[in-house]
Amino acid sequence: MVDLARGGRPFRTGDEVVSCRITSEPGEDGTLMAMNTGGTVAVYLISYDLVGPHRDYEAVTDHIMKTYGTRAKPLESVWLVKTSKSAAEIRDALQQHVDSNDKILVVTLTRGWATRKISKVVTDWMHQHI
C-alpha cells in the first residue's frame, strides 16, 4: 500500500510502519503499482488463475509449501503467507512454476479482513498473523 496523498513516503497502518515504492512501469491497465520493498515481515495474499495449457497446481502448491513455513490456504487458488520477501519477489518466484499466460496476484494484507465459511484453522491463523 502507498499513501499517494503523502507522495509515496512511508506511512502508518495499524501498529506497523510500511515502506513502499511506486514502480515506474505501469500495469496492464496503465496504472502505476505500489510494491512492498521487502525487509519487513508482512502477510501476503497470493492468488492465481492457471489458464493453461498445463494448469500445474501441484507445482505451485509445492513451491509455496516448501518456501513459506508460515502459511494458510483459505480457498482453492489462494494462499496467505508470512515472509520478509517483497510482493515482487513472491511473484517472480511463482512465475517459474506457471505457464506464461497464467495470472498471479500478490497483495499485502493489513488488519482489516472478513470471511464467510472459511475453516476455523485458517481464521485462527489469520487472527494470529494478520
N, C-alpha and C positions, 0 to 999 in steps of 0.2 A: 504494500500500500504506500502511496505517497500523497502528501498533502500539497496539492498544487497551489493552494492559497498561500503557502509558505515557501513557494519556489522550489519544492522538492527537497528541502532540508530535512534532517531527522526530526521526528515529532513523536509525541507520546500516544500510545494506545494501551489503555489499562495500566498495568504496573511496569510495562516494558518499553524501553526506547527502541524504536525500529529505525534502521538506516536503509535508505533506498536510493536508487538512482534511476533516471529515466533514460532508456536507450535511445540512440539516435536513429535506430531503424524502426520504421512503423510496422505494425502488424498487417495482416491481410486486408483488414478493413480501413487501413490508413491511419489508425490511431497509434499514438506512442504507448509503449508498455512500460510499467514500473516493475522493477525486479529487486528482490532481497539480494543484497550483495554478499550474503553468507557471513560466516564467522560467529554469529549468534545462533543459539539453538531456537528453532521455530517448529511449529507443526504445520505441515502442508497437506492439502487435499490433492491427490493425484487422480485424474480421471482420464479415460482413454476410450476411443472408438477404433476397434480394429476392423477396417473395411475390406481388407483382403489384399491379395488373393489368399494368403496363408492363414490369417487370424490365429496366430500362435499365442493364445492366452497363457499357456504354461510357461513360455519363455519370460513373459512379463512378470508373472507371479513369482517364478523362481528368482528373478533378478531382485524384485522388491523384498522378498523374504530373506535373501542372502545379504542384501545391502543394508537394510534398516532393521535393527534389533527392536526398536520401539515402534510398533505399527499396529494398525487395526484395519479390518476390511468390512465396512458397513454395507456396501452394495456390490453388485456383480462386477462392475468395472471401475470401482472407486476404492482407493486406499487412503488412510491417514498415516503419515509418518512423522516422526520427530527426529530432526537432524540439524547439524550445523551447516549443511550444504545449502547452496542457493537454489532458488527455483530453476534457474537456467542450468545449473549443474545436474539437478534431478532430471530435467527434460532431456538434456544431452545424453545422459547415461541410458535413459529409457529408449532413445532413438535407435540404439544399437540392437534392440530386441523387437523392433516392429518393422513393418513394411513402409516404404516411402510415402504411401498415401494414407497411412493411419494417422489418427488425430490424438494429441496429448494436451492435457490441461493441467498445470501445476499452480496452485493458489495458496498463499499464506493464510492460515486461519487465525482468527482472534477469538476473544472470549464469547462473542455472541453467536449462539447456534441453537437450533431446534431440530427435533427428529420426530418421526412417526413410524412405528413398527420396526425400529432398529433394535437389535438384541441388547439385553442388559450388559453383556460382556463389553460390547462396543461403547455403549453410553457411559459405562463405568470408566473405560479407558479415556473417553473424551473428557469426563469430569476431572480425571487425574492429570491429563496432559495439556488441555487447552485452557 
